Amino acid sequence: MVEKPDVGELTPPDRTLMGPGPSEVHPRVLRAMSTPLVGHLDPSFVEIMDEVQELLRYTFRTDNQWTIPVSGTGSAAMEAAIGNVVEPGDTMLVPTNGYFGGRMASMAERAGGKVVEVDAPWGEPLDPADVADALAEHDPDVFGFVHAETSTGVRQPDVSELTAAAHDHDALVIADTVTSLGGVELRVDEWNIDVAYSGPQKCLSCPPGASPLTLNDRAMEKVLSREEPARSWYLDLSLLEGYWGDERAYHHTAPITNVYALREALRLVAEEGIEERWERHREVAGALKAGVEAMGLEMNAPDEYWLPSLNAVRVPDGVTDTDVTDYLIDQYDLEIATGLGDLDGDIFRIGCMGHSARAETVSYLMAALGDALDAQGADVDVQAGLAATAEKLGDR
Ligand SMILES: *Cc1c(COP(=O)(O)O)cnc(C)c1O
């Protein structure tokens, strides 16, 4: 006999989220999520869809008509981008300098594409000269890169140079902007990015569930003239056009509550102003960075490609990374992450995204991290770190 489960009321701990996502959610977004459902074809919801699309265009800095939230997490938007743009037999050029380039490669292969690589070590951005060489050597149909590599804390600079090189070879450019959208300068149209996808739970500070995607006409033309339909029915953009395009016909039931949440999160972006929001991330994460450096710790990425939304900090000698993250959870209800892949054990990954990118959260993090490192016997100057952070935050 299957027993009746004895499961209590949901009481999640009250964590401060400063890892690689999800980030802290703004109370207004949580409130939007507790408003009543309407049907996914309700006239009021159709209006909400238009508003979300308009807000997404503002945030992506694009006029692309094809700008939608994809049902699912960032990986769903990623697979919608790659699975529709890459056709069987196409070649896609992907980067090897982090975890998410590897995921791009897996998705391109599943779409029937052939994968070729442009190399850079984990913790460094792509060199435009290497990208140009790889484009000349492989003549790919599609070039993918990660604008903000969450696994390494690296921001890819020179985006316009990369897109110009790709376009010289007639390759379409897909950008992973999951950890940059709404937190780090990103200009889809000005930088000539053909396709960009993102996620809601990083710099937009929204729970995961509906994920931004934008494609320009050139990319959409390729998608709509495919010989073979995309392998995923659920993520087939030629079918989703029926729902998000002019027709507004049923394809699948949109995650209504997540669309509400995204709308409110994007409204917060527009209220603040996108450029002001980028500036806030730079300043608040800058205070975090100044603090850890003054403590005697080292950032993994040099200033030229430091990623404010994800701060990769070297684990100091004699300290075990997981002892620190466990201590922070136990003593402070505070989440940060350890390294992945080639950087496993070497770095802490401290997110400073959206609603987490505030003076209060960064001050709390600095005090907690200082205590955790001190408790592990690390040689750090906690007071100097706190003073440096306070000084930078005071400048704001
Ligand atoms: C988080 C992340 C993803 C995947 O998003 P999920 O919401 O976890 O599916 C993809 N790319 C980057 C750079 C990310 O940080």
The ligand as a Gaussian input file, in Angstrom:
#p B3LYP/6-31G(d) Opt

LIG

0 1
 C       22.392000      30.315000     -16.144000
 C       22.983000      30.316000     -17.528000
 C       22.436000      29.586000     -18.595000
 C       21.303000      28.612000     -18.425000
 O       20.190000      29.131000     -17.856000
 P       19.210000      28.200000     -16.988000
 O       18.181000      29.196000     -16.556000
 O       20.008000      27.616000     -15.885000
 O       18.628000      27.180000     -17.881000
 C       23.002000      29.731000     -19.847000
 N       24.063000      30.542000     -20.053000
 C       24.629000      31.241000     -19.057000
 C       25.807000      32.109000     -19.342000
 C       24.111000      31.148000     -17.759000
 O       24.683000      31.828000     -16.769000

